[in-house]
Amino acid sequence: MNIAKLDSWVKEKEGIKILDRQAIESLQLEKLNRLLEREYARQGFYRNLPRRLNSLKELENLPFTTEQDLKEQGNRMLLVSQSKIERVRSWETSGTTGPAKRVFYTARDNDRTVSFFSAGLSELIHWGEKALIAMPFTGDRGLGELIQEAVEGLGAVPVPAGNMRSFGEMLELLDKEKPETFIGPPVLLLSLLRMRPKSSIKRGLVSGDACPPGIMKAIEERLGTRLYPHYGSREMGLGGAVTCPAFQGMHLRENDIIGEIVDEKGKAVPEGEWGELTVTLIEAGAMPLIRYRTGDISRFLPGICPCGCCLRRLDSVSRIGEGREMEELDDYIFQIPWIVDYRISRKGEILEIEGLTTEKGIEEKAGGLLPGEWKGRKLNCTWKSAEPEDEPCYRGKRRIEN
């Protein structure tokens, strides 16, 4: 088994000959203290933090940064002038009110993300092949554009599909371009594989939403190869952790990010236990968040990866709250092989499902395999066969709508 490509990437970026835990932790402490000095000089949101820590353990004594802090005080977290900002990503969190979250990036921040993407994608993309990118293309180095840069850097051919096409348009592009690799959300990949069982896709990197075990199993059975999950967010520079050929967790980008797992009270949990992922961005130029609570549940897998890479590994990642219930529903419902996609909404104590099936005549059969209720709430299901003009049921993260 080959060691994770991320191992060589970290060595190259940091000028390290031997990558072990001591080297990583020394690098993290050095970068963290450099960041604290920058924050002190800026006298912004983090002005009251100490200028230096003697160990990474002392990071636990610093206060958390919350989603609300980011919404209300985000401009005070900037460490560079507006003239050095290349991209601002702004979005609202479902079910909340008030100001939107805004995260700023310099050109160097984006360049580093492209480089990280290339390292992760090099595990499954080969020179001269095609890669379908089913992520948002928004211009000015949006997510899709950054992935496209990474694919081109590997000598492969990007197929920019975006996330706004109908199923018919996606299948037409798939048939025309015949990409070997898919990059995008897990449910969309499963939908395409069920609608086009004999497609050209051989490998997949999934990101942008949770990938429950049932969906992963269904995709891998269709592909005949293992799936490469990736975890990232806007707050952590889009690229965070990626799977290696051992397929035992996602290696965290530890030269750029310090990760912690904490319990509900904010206390660190022992390695191997589940909790909320908290991140500190020690390399970000524009907006380095310190101890940011992501709202995601995961754990660090104990020990060194079988591939030999010492970078810590995240297990699967889930959202706190209602997002987890959606994952459980997906995990159960997509076990039915005729289901292409579905949308679910809450109407009082009733859950309404409207979904698509692979062909006509099996709508009743598909619906009959579902229970009449879910966790004490009645399930009302309406199914129809997917037509070319139908679109994926969610453009962003899957959720139960109110």
C-alpha positions in Angstrom: 0.0 0.0 0.0 1.3 3.5 -0.9 1.5 6.2 1.7 -1.0 9.0 1.4 -0.1 11.6 -1.2 -0.8 14.2 1.5 2.4 13.1 3.3 4.6 14.2 0.4 2.5 17.4 0.0 3.1 18.4 3.6 6.9 17.7 3.4 7.2 19.7 0.2 5.1 22.7 1.5 6.9 22.8 4.9 10.4 21.7 3.9 10.3 18.7 6.2 12.4 15.6 5.4 10.8 13.2 8.0 7.2 13.6 8.8 6.3 12.3 12.2 4.1 13.5 15.1 6.9 15.5 16.7 7.5 17.3 13.4 3.8 18.1 12.9 3.2 19.3 16.4 6.4 21.5 16.5 5.3 23.0 13.2 1.7 23.6 14.5 3.0 25.3 17.7 5.4 27.5 15.7 2.6 28.6 13.3 0.1 29.1 16.1 2.5 31.4 18.0 3.2 33.3 14.8 -0.6 33.7 14.4 -1.1 34.9 17.9 1.6 37.6 17.3 -0.3 38.7 14.2 -3.6 38.9 16.2 -1.9 41.0 18.9 -0.6 43.4 16.3 -4.0 43.6 14.7 -5.9 44.3 17.9 -9.1 43.0 16.4 -11.5 40.3 17.6 -8.7 38.1 19.1 -6.8 41.0 20.7 -7.2 39.6 24.3 -5.5 36.2 23.5 -2.0 35.5 24.8 0.9 36.4 22.4 2.5 33.0 22.9 1.8 29.5 24.1 4.3 27.0 25.4 2.5 23.9 24.2 -0.4 22.9 22.0 -2.1 21.7 25.2 -2.5 25.3 26.2 -4.7 25.9 23.2 -7.5 24.3 25.2 -7.5 27.3 27.6 -8.4 29.8 24.8 -12.0 30.7 24.2 -14.0 29.2 21.4 -15.1 31.1 18.3 -18.8 30.5 17.5 -21.0 30.8 14.4 -22.6 33.8 16.0 -19.2 35.5 16.5 -18.4 34.9 12.8 -21.8 36.5 11.8 -21.5 39.5 14.1 -17.8 40.1 14.4 -16.4 38.6 11.1 -14.9 41.9 9.8 -12.9 42.3 13.0 -11.3 38.9 12.4 -9.6 40.1 9.2 -5.8 40.3 9.3 -5.2 41.9 5.9 -6.4 44.9 4.1 -9.4 44.7 1.7 -7.1 45.2 -1.2 -5.5 41.8 -0.6 -8.8 40.0 -0.5 -9.4 37.8 -3.6 -12.7 36.2 -2.6 -15.5 36.6 -0.1 -17.9 33.7 0.5 -21.2 34.7 2.1 -24.0 32.4 3.1 -26.9 32.1 5.5 -27.4 29.1 7.7 -30.7 27.3 7.3 -33.2 28.1 10.0 -31.4 31.1 11.4 -31.9 34.9 11.2 -29.7 37.9 11.4 -26.5 38.6 9.4 -25.0 36.0 7.0 -21.7 34.4 7.7 -18.8 35.9 5.6 -15.4 34.4 5.1 -12.5 36.1 3.4 -9.6 34.6 1.4 -6.4 36.0 -0.1 -5.0 34.7 -3.4 -2.5 32.7 -1.4 -5.2 31.1 0.7 -6.9 29.9 -2.5 -3.7 28.8 -4.1 -2.9 26.7 -1.1 -6.4 25.1 -1.3 -5.9 24.2 -4.9 -2.6 22.6 -4.0 -4.3 20.6 -1.2 -7.0 19.6 -3.6 -4.4 18.4 -6.1 -2.7 16.2 -3.5 -6.0 14.6 -2.5 -7.3 14.1 -6.0 -4.0 12.6 -7.2 -5.0 9.5 -5.3 -7.7 8.7 -7.9 -7.3 11.0 -11.0 -4.8 9.9 -13.7 -3.1 12.0 -16.3 -5.2 12.4 -19.5 -8.4 11.2 -17.9 -11.6 13.2 -17.5 -13.1 14.3 -14.2 -16.7 15.5 -13.9 -17.0 18.4 -11.4 -20.5 18.6 -9.9 -19.8 21.5 -7.6 -20.9 25.2 -7.8 -19.1 27.3 -10.4 -19.6 30.9 -9.3 -16.8 32.7 -11.0 -13.8 34.5 -9.3 -12.3 31.3 -8.1 -15.3 29.7 -6.6 -15.3 26.1 -5.4 -15.8 24.6 -8.8 -13.1 26.8 -10.4 -10.6 25.8 -7.7 -11.3 22.1 -8.2 -10.9 22.7 -11.9 -7.5 24.3 -11.4 -6.5 21.3 -9.3 -7.6 18.8 -11.9 -5.8 20.7 -14.7 -2.6 20.7 -12.5 -2.7 16.9 -12.5 -2.7 16.8 -16.3 -6.3 15.6 -16.4 -9.3 17.1 -18.2 -12.0 18.8 -16.1 -15.6 18.5 -17.1 -17.4 21.4 -15.4 -21.0 20.2 -14.7 -21.8 22.6 -11.9 -24.8 22.0 -9.6 -27.6 23.6 -11.5 -28.3 21.0 -14.3 -31.3 18.7 -14.6 -30.8 15.0 -14.5 -31.3 14.8 -18.2 -28.6 17.5 -18.8 -26.2 15.7 -16.4 -26.7 12.3 -18.1 -26.3 13.9 -21.5 -23.0 15.4 -20.4 -22.0 12.1 -18.9 -22.7 10.2 -22.1 -20.9 12.8 -24.3 -17.7 13.4 -22.2 -17.4 9.9 -20.6 -15.5 11.0 -17.5 -13.7 8.3 -15.4 -13.9 10.3 -12.1 -16.8 12.1 -10.4 -16.2 14.9 -7.9 -19.4 16.1 -6.1 -22.1 15.3 -3.5 -22.6 11.6 -2.7 -26.4 11.4 -3.4 -26.0 13.0 -6.8 -23.4 10.4 -7.7 -25.7 7.6 -6.6 -28.6 9.1 -8.5 -26.6 9.2 -11.7 -25.3 5.7 -11.3 -28.8 4.4 -10.8 -30.1 6.2 -13.8 -27.1 5.2 -16.0 -25.9 1.8 -14.6 -23.3 1.4 -17.3 -21.7 4.8 -17.2 -18.0 5.6 -17.7 -17.5 6.6 -14.0 -15.0 4.4 -12.3 -14.0 6.4 -9.3 -15.4 9.1 -7.1 -14.5 11.7 -4.5 -17.5 12.8 -2.6 -17.8 16.1 -0.6 -20.3 18.9 0.1 -22.6 16.7 2.2 -22.7 13.8 4.6 -22.1 10.3 3.1 -23.9 7.8 5.4 -22.7 4.1 5.3 -25.7 2.9 3.3 -25.1 5.4 0.5 -21.4 4.7 0.5 -22.0 1.0 0.2 -24.5 1.5 -2.6 -22.1 3.7 -4.6 -19.2 1.4 -4.1 -21.2 -1.6 -5.3 -22.1 0.3 -8.5 -18.6 1.5 -9.1 -16.7 -1.6 -8.2 -14.1 0.6 -6.4 -13.7 2.3 -3.1 -15.0 5.8 -2.6 -12.9 8.8 -1.5 -14.8 11.0 1.0 -13.5 14.5 1.6 -14.4 16.9 4.4 -14.2 20.7 4.2 -16.1 23.9 4.8 -15.9 27.5 3.9 -14.7 28.4 7.3 -11.7 26.1 7.0 -10.7 27.2 3.5 -12.9 24.6 1.7 -10.2 21.8 1.9 -9.9 20.1 5.3 -9.4 16.3 5.2 -9.3 13.6 2.6 -9.2 9.8 2.3 -6.1 7.8 1.4 -5.7 4.4 -0.2 -6.1 2.7 3.2 -9.7 3.9 3.3 -9.6 4.2 7.0 -10.6 7.8 7.8 -9.7 11.2 6.2 -6.3 12.7 6.9 -6.5 16.2 8.3 -4.5 19.0 6.7 -2.6 19.4 9.9 0.1 21.7 8.6 -2.6 24.3 8.1 -5.3 23.3 10.6 -5.2 22.2 14.3 -8.2 20.0 15.0 -9.8 19.3 18.4 -12.7 17.1 19.4 -14.7 18.5 22.3 -17.7 17.4 24.3 -20.9 19.4 24.9 -19.2 21.4 27.7 -16.2 22.2 25.4 -13.8 19.8 27.1 -11.4 17.7 25.0 -12.4 14.1 24.7 -10.0 11.1 24.6 -8.8 10.1 21.1 -11.3 7.7 19.5 -14.3 9.3 21.2 -17.0 11.3 19.4 -17.6 15.0 19.8 -17.7 18.3 18.1 -14.9 19.2 15.7 -13.2 22.5 16.5 -10.6 24.0 14.1 -7.8 26.5 14.3 -6.5 27.8 11.0 -2.8 28.4 11.6 -1.9 29.1 7.9 -4.8 31.2 6.7 -3.7 34.7 5.6 -7.0 36.6 5.5 -9.2 35.2 8.2 -7.6 32.7 10.5 -10.3 31.4 12.9 -9.2 30.2 16.3 -10.9 27.3 18.0 -14.0 27.6 15.7 -16.8 25.3 16.6 -17.8 23.7 13.3 -21.1 22.2 14.4 -20.0 18.9 13.0 -19.6 15.6 14.9 -16.7 13.3 14.3 -13.8 11.7 16.1 -10.1 11.1 15.6 -9.2 7.5 14.8 -6.5 6.3 17.2 -3.0 5.3 16.0 -1.1 5.7 12.8 -2.9 5.0 9.5 -2.2 1.6 7.8 -0.8 3.6 4.8 2.0 4.9 7.1 1.0 8.6 7.1 1.1 10.2 10.6 -1.5 12.9 9.9 -4.5 12.4 12.1 -7.6 10.9 10.6 -11.2 12.0 11.0 -13.9 9.4 11.0 -17.2 10.1 9.2 -18.6 13.6 9.8 -22.2 14.4 10.7 -24.0 17.6 11.5 -25.3 18.4 15.0 -29.1 18.5 15.3 -31.6 17.8 12.6 -28.9 17.2 10.0 -28.2 13.9 11.6 -31.9 12.8 11.3 -31.7 13.5 7.5 -28.6 11.3 7.3 -30.4 8.5 9.1 -33.3 8.8 6.6 -30.9 8.8 3.7 -29.1 5.8 5.0 -32.4 3.9 5.2 -34.3 5.1 2.2 -31.5 4.8 -0.3 -31.2 1.1 0.5 -34.2 0.8 -1.9 -32.4 0.4 -5.3 -35.1 2.1 -7.4 -35.0 5.4 -5.6 -33.2 8.2 -7.4 -33.7 11.1 -5.0 -36.3 12.5 -2.7 -37.2 15.7 -0.8 -38.7 15.6 2.7 -40.6 18.3 4.6 -42.3 18.5 8.1 -46.0 19.2 8.2 -46.8 19.2 11.9 -46.3 15.6 13.1 -46.2 14.3 9.5 -43.2 13.8 7.3 -44.0 14.4 3.6 -41.7 12.7 1.1 -41.8 13.5 -2.6 -39.4 11.4 -4.6 -38.1 10.0 -7.9 -37.7 6.4 -9.0 -35.6 4.9 -11.8 -38.5 3.8 -14.0 -42.2 3.8 -14.5 -44.4 1.2 -12.9 -42.4 0.7 -9.7 -43.5 3.8 -7.7 -45.9 1.8 -5.6 -43.4 -1.0 -5.1 -40.7 1.5 -3.9 -43.2 3.2 -1.5 -44.4 -0.1 -0.1 -40.9 -0.9 1.2 -40.9 2.1 3.5 -42.4 2.0 7.0 -45.7 3.9 7.7 -43.9 6.0 10.3 -40.5 7.3 11.3 -39.6 7.8 14.9 -43.2 8.2 15.9 -44.2 10.5 13.0 -46.3 9.4 10.1 -44.6 9.1 6.7 -46.6 10.2 3.6 -44.8 9.3 0.4 -45.4 10.4 -3.2 -43.3 8.9 -5.9 -42.9 9.3 -9.7 -40.5 8.1 -12.3 -37.6 10.5 -12.9 -37.9 12.4 -16.2 -35.0 14.3 -18.0 -36.4 17.7 -16.9 -36.4 16.7 -13.2 -33.7 18.2 -11.1 -31.8 16.9 -8.0 -34.0 17.5 -5.0 -31.4 19.5 -3.1 -28.8 21.9 -4.5 -27.0 22.3 -1.2 -26.9 20.2 2.0 -29.8 17.8 2.4 -32.2 18.7 5.2 -35.7 18.2 6.5 -37.6 21.3 5.4 -40.2 23.1 7.5 
